């Protein structure tokens, strides 16, 4: 039997571990579902159009990809995490806003950035936020097709991720400026 769970508005199935027969050996026990964790890390959803667009495209991508993942026995957990403080950014080793991670890994291997007027206005300084390169073009928001392809590659192994020696995390200068600007704006 299947139990339907809801998270972030998506219906997903979770197979239970008991067999379909009451104590008999007529069929093998169902397997526990595998989990896919999607983290969406962002600086601002109230003003920043780049973060808003990324959030919208992620939601649309999840509407489509969750059906495929559920059919393959996966349960999708979505965490939307507001990087409201420098401490949170350090805790999550946040490099640029917005960021989408699948099972702890960024959906793209290289971080590119461009000027973000909205976040600059929030903190009173010039700030660069994430841009997304997909199929040779640069976008201010990750395209839905890119998100879907990246999730499927991460889950089904179509994209090998080579573990690099991990260097100690240092909060990027760009984010230091953003958080310092927010603190200054709060005091005024």
C-alpha positions in Angstrom: 0.0 0.0 0.0 1.1 3.6 -0.6 0.8 6.5 1.7 0.5 10.0 0.1 2.5 12.7 1.8 2.4 16.4 0.9 5.4 18.8 1.1 5.6 22.2 -0.5 2.3 21.4 -2.3 3.6 18.4 -4.2 1.9 15.0 -3.8 4.6 12.3 -3.5 4.3 8.6 -2.7 6.2 6.9 0.0 6.3 3.1 -0.1 5.9 1.5 3.3 8.1 -1.4 4.3 5.4 -3.9 5.2 4.3 -6.5 2.6 0.9 -6.3 0.9 -0.2 -9.5 2.5 -1.1 -9.6 6.1 1.9 -11.5 7.5 2.1 -13.9 4.6 4.9 -14.5 2.1 2.8 -14.0 -1.0 4.8 -10.9 -2.1 8.0 -9.3 -1.2 8.0 -6.3 1.1 7.9 -2.9 -0.6 11.1 -0.9 -0.5 11.6 2.3 1.5 11.5 5.3 -0.8 14.7 7.1 -1.7 14.9 10.7 -0.8 15.9 13.7 -2.9 16.6 16.9 -1.0 16.3 20.2 -2.9 17.7 23.2 -1.1 16.8 26.7 -2.4 19.0 29.3 -0.8 18.2 33.0 -1.4 18.9 36.5 -0.1 15.4 38.0 -0.6 12.1 37.0 -2.0 10.2 40.3 -1.2 12.2 42.6 -3.6 14.7 40.7 -5.6 13.2 39.7 -8.9 16.1 37.4 -9.6 15.3 35.3 -6.4 11.6 35.5 -7.1 12.1 34.3 -10.7 14.4 31.4 -9.5 11.8 30.4 -6.9 9.0 30.5 -9.5 11.0 28.5 -12.0 12.0 26.0 -9.3 8.3 25.5 -8.3 7.3 24.9 -11.9 10.2 22.5 -12.5 9.3 20.6 -9.4 5.7 20.3 -10.6 7.0 18.3 -13.6 10.0 16.4 -12.2 8.4 15.2 -9.0 6.0 13.0 -11.1 9.0 11.2 -12.6 10.9 10.9 -9.4 7.9 9.6 -7.5 7.3 7.0 -10.2 10.9 5.8 -9.7 10.4 5.5 -5.9 11.8 8.9 -4.8 10.4 11.3 -2.2 11.2 14.9 -2.8 11.9 17.2 0.2 12.2 20.9 -0.6 13.8 23.4 1.8 13.5 27.1 1.0 16.1 28.8 3.2 16.3 32.5 3.6 19.9 33.6 4.0 18.8 36.4 6.4 22.1 36.7 8.3 25.8 36.3 7.7 25.8 33.5 10.2 23.3 31.5 8.1 25.3 32.1 5.0 28.4 30.7 6.7 26.5 27.7 8.1 25.3 26.8 4.6 28.5 27.8 2.9 26.5 30.1 0.7 28.4 31.4 -2.4 25.9 33.4 -4.3 22.1 34.1 -4.4 20.1 32.3 -5.4 21.4 28.8 -5.1 19.7 25.5 -5.9 21.3 22.3 -4.5 20.2 18.7 -5.1 21.3 16.3 -2.3 23.8 18.9 -1.1 25.4 19.6 -4.5 24.9 22.8 -6.5 23.0 22.2 -9.7 25.8 23.8 -11.7 29.5 23.4 -11.1 30.6 27.0 -11.9 29.2 30.1 -10.2 28.8 33.1 -12.4 27.4 36.5 -11.2 26.2 39.8 -12.6 25.0 43.1 -11.1 21.7 42.8 -9.2 20.1 46.2 -8.8 17.4 44.8 -6.4 19.8 43.4 -3.9 22.0 46.5 -4.3 19.0 48.7 -3.4 18.3 46.5 -0.4 21.8 47.0 1.1 22.7 50.4 -0.3 25.7 49.1 -2.2 26.6 47.5 -5.6 26.0 43.8 -5.4 26.5 40.9 -7.8 24.1 38.0 -7.6 24.1 34.7 -9.4 23.6 34.4 -13.1 23.0 31.1 -14.8 24.7 29.8 -18.0 22.6 27.2 -19.8 23.2 26.0 -23.4 25.7 28.8 -24.1 23.4 31.7 -22.9 23.5 33.6 -19.6 20.3 34.1 -17.7 19.4 36.2 -14.6 17.1 33.4 -13.4 17.7 29.6 -13.9 15.6 28.4 -16.8 13.0 25.7 -15.8 14.5 23.3 -18.4 17.9 23.7 -16.8 16.6 23.0 -13.3 14.7 19.9 -14.5 17.8 18.6 -16.4 20.1 19.2 -13.5 17.8 17.5 -10.9 17.4 14.4 -13.2 21.2 14.3 -13.8 22.0 14.5 -10.1 19.4 11.8 -9.2 19.9 9.4 -12.0 23.7 9.8 -12.3 23.9 11.2 -15.8 26.4 13.8 -14.5 29.5 12.6 -12.7 30.5 14.9 -9.9 34.2 14.6 -9.1 34.9 15.2 -5.4 37.4 18.0 -5.2 39.5 18.5 -2.1 37.4 20.9 0.0 38.9 24.2 0.9 37.8 26.0 4.1 34.7 28.1 3.4 35.2 31.9 3.4 32.2 34.2 3.1 32.6 35.8 -0.4 33.4 39.5 -0.3 30.2 40.2 -2.3 28.1 38.7 0.5 30.1 40.5 3.2 29.1 43.8 1.5 25.5 42.8 1.3 25.2 41.8 5.0 27.1 44.9 6.2 24.8 47.1 4.1 21.7 45.5 5.5 23.0 46.0 9.1 23.8 49.7 8.3 20.3 50.2 6.8 18.7 48.6 9.9 20.5 51.0 12.2 19.4 54.1 10.2 
